[in-house]
Amino acid sequence: MPEVQLHHEGHPLYRRMVRFDWSKTPLHWVPDDPFSTHMMNVLHLLLPEGERHFIKAVLEASSLVDDPELEAAIKPFIQQESWHAWAHQVVLDHLAQQGIDTKPYTDRLGKMLSLTLGDPPKFFPPPLKRWWLYRRLADVAALEHFTAMLGQWVLTNRGLDYARTDPMMLDLLRWHGAEEVEHRSLVFDVYQHVCGNYFIRAFSMLFTAPLFIGWWVAGAKYLMAHDPTIDQKWRWRDWLWAAREYRLPGPWKLLVTTPVRYMRPSHHPNDEADTQMAIDYLEYSPAAKDARERARSHGKSPDQTKGIQTSGHGARKAEAR
């Protein structure tokens, strides 16, 4: 297999401690479009539990990392992911206040993730326990590929703007998406550093892609079934319509294009998105600007993004498509 070089462009800078006020956000925050609303709401269900397992896997692998720059990037990655989990958990509390109890779904999801991304069976000998860690890291790298692609999509598409989407929710999605683009290479680089086996990486994508899409669709069906204000079922044709309106990424992109691009032996996440676009949004984001102001008011370091330049490698690849 061709050697995959490590790139440090797609590593996190630091945590932005954003806050959001959901008191004025309606249940259907894409106006008159409960389908698109709940398809995106699934991210609030998937991410808090998923991010916790991401953090645990990377923390366990950190003891095997002897690259100082890579090791230094792990802490801000963990800080960012923990803040993502918190921010989405607050949205789940908001949904509960509006009559949608998500706990049955998230409990089932948590049990599944504990089996696939949790600790190895106790009877495993040390070599199998090490393989289990490699496989978990590969699974997380595959899922981070999806989150980076979703982040790039929400940053570049304007369908949700044209639909008059609630600005608070749109800022949450774009802030999170921008940070996913910003740190998109970290887990992949950790995996390459401690293991690097292409076949484990490829198998992980083949394993996680259908699970990710399946849980996403199941989550949307759950939310629509438990929404007390609608009598509407989940339908594929509604997804196709929302994709044509640029309110959602299309099924083909999620089901085929995204996994296939990851399966290339020479794949690296920096080829897939634009770091500078993410940094530019984080300069503009109302929540990120508020976080900087609060940091300054407490005498903490102001935003460190000024003056940071990307290599342009990922930007050129993104523009070429």
CORDA-V507015 format. One record per run of one state. SS is the DSSP state (H for helix, E for strand, - for the rest). FROM is the first residue (numbers start at 1). LEN is the number of residues. Records with the same first field share a line. If there is no record, write none. Layout:
SS = FROM-LEN / FROM-LEN
This chain:
- = 1-33 / 63-5 / 98-5 / 118-8 / 157-2 / 163-4 / 183-3 / 195-3 / 227-9 / 245-6 / 263-6 / 272-3 / 285-1 / 298-15 / 321-1
H = 34-29 / 68-30 / 103-15 / 126-31 / 159-4 / 167-16 / 186-9 / 198-29 / 236-9 / 251-12 / 269-3 / 275-10 / 286-12 / 313-8
